Amino acid sequence: MTEMEPYEAGIDRLLRRSMDAPAPTLSSDFEERLMRKVGQESAGLDRYGRMVLTGYGLASIVVSGVVMRAQGLGWGTIAVTILGPLALVAAAPRVRRLGQMQ
């Protein structure tokens, strides 16, 4: 701690100067430009992204099952712990749509 003491005054000045500066702001059309850019880039990667995500999901299911089986869990428990969250993910869009209807 004594090694930093000579720098405390410099750090204090730097912090005070930073706090006195106005907070940065984004331009008024930032969100519109961002959404336009994201929409352009995601359209081309959508199919590839879905394939990668599907492959990752399948690989993680297989690895999780193998690891849980090696720990001595039964296949019933393994199925519940893997399929339960998948069912929730599948049900989420339906629940969201129902919530928006009301």
C-alpha positions in Angstrom: 0.0 0.0 0.0 2.9 2.4 0.7 4.1 1.9 -2.9 0.9 3.7 -4.2 1.0 6.6 -1.8 3.0 8.9 -4.1 0.4 8.4 -6.9 -2.6 9.1 -4.7 -2.6 12.8 -5.4 -2.3 12.2 -9.2 -5.1 9.6 -9.2 -7.3 11.9 -7.1 -6.7 14.8 -9.6 -7.5 12.5 -12.5 -10.8 11.2 -10.9 -11.9 14.8 -10.0 -11.2 16.0 -13.5 -13.1 13.0 -15.0 -16.1 13.6 -12.7 -16.2 17.3 -13.6 -16.5 16.5 -17.3 -20.0 16.3 -18.8 -21.4 12.8 -19.3 -21.1 11.6 -22.9 -24.3 11.2 -24.9 -25.2 9.3 -28.0 -26.6 11.1 -31.1 -30.3 11.2 -31.4 -30.4 8.8 -34.4 -28.0 6.3 -32.9 -30.5 3.6 -32.1 -32.0 3.9 -35.6 -28.6 3.6 -37.3 -27.7 0.7 -35.0 -30.8 -1.3 -35.7 -30.4 -0.7 -39.4 -26.8 -2.0 -39.3 -27.7 -5.0 -37.1 -30.5 -5.9 -39.5 -28.2 -5.8 -42.5 -25.6 -8.0 -40.9 -27.9 -10.5 -39.2 -29.8 -11.2 -42.4 -26.8 -12.8 -44.1 -25.6 -14.7 -41.0 -29.0 -16.0 -39.9 -28.9 -19.4 -41.7 -25.2 -20.0 -40.7 -25.9 -18.8 -37.1 -28.8 -21.2 -36.8 -26.7 -24.1 -38.0 -23.9 -23.3 -35.6 -26.3 -22.9 -32.7 -28.1 -26.2 -33.5 -24.7 -28.0 -33.7 -23.6 -26.5 -30.4 -26.9 -27.5 -28.8 -26.7 -31.1 -30.0 -23.1 -31.4 -29.0 -23.8 -30.0 -25.5 -26.7 -32.4 -25.0 -24.6 -35.4 -25.9 -21.7 -34.3 -23.7 -24.0 -33.5 -20.8 -25.6 -36.9 -21.1 -22.3 -38.7 -21.2 -20.9 -36.7 -18.2 -24.1 -37.2 -16.1 -24.1 -40.9 -16.9 -20.5 -41.2 -15.9 -21.5 -39.6 -12.5 -23.9 -42.5 -12.0 -27.2 -40.8 -12.8 -29.9 -42.8 -14.4 -31.2 -42.1 -17.9 -34.5 -40.9 -16.5 -32.9 -38.2 -14.5 -30.6 -37.3 -17.4 -33.6 -37.0 -19.7 -35.5 -34.8 -17.3 -32.5 -32.5 -16.7 -31.9 -32.1 -20.4 -35.5 -32.1 -21.8 -36.9 -29.9 -19.1 -35.0 -26.8 -20.0 -35.5 -27.5 -23.7 -39.3 -27.6 -23.1 -39.1 -24.3 -21.3 -37.1 -22.7 -24.3 -39.7 -24.1 -26.7 -42.6 -22.8 -24.6 -41.2 -19.3 -24.1 -42.3 -17.8 -27.5 -45.8 -19.1 -26.9 -46.0 -17.7 -23.5 -44.7 -14.3 -24.7 -47.3 -14.3 -27.5 -50.1 -15.0 -25.0 -48.8 -12.2 -22.7 -48.8 -9.7 -25.6 -52.4 -10.7 -26.5 -53.7 -9.7 -23.1 
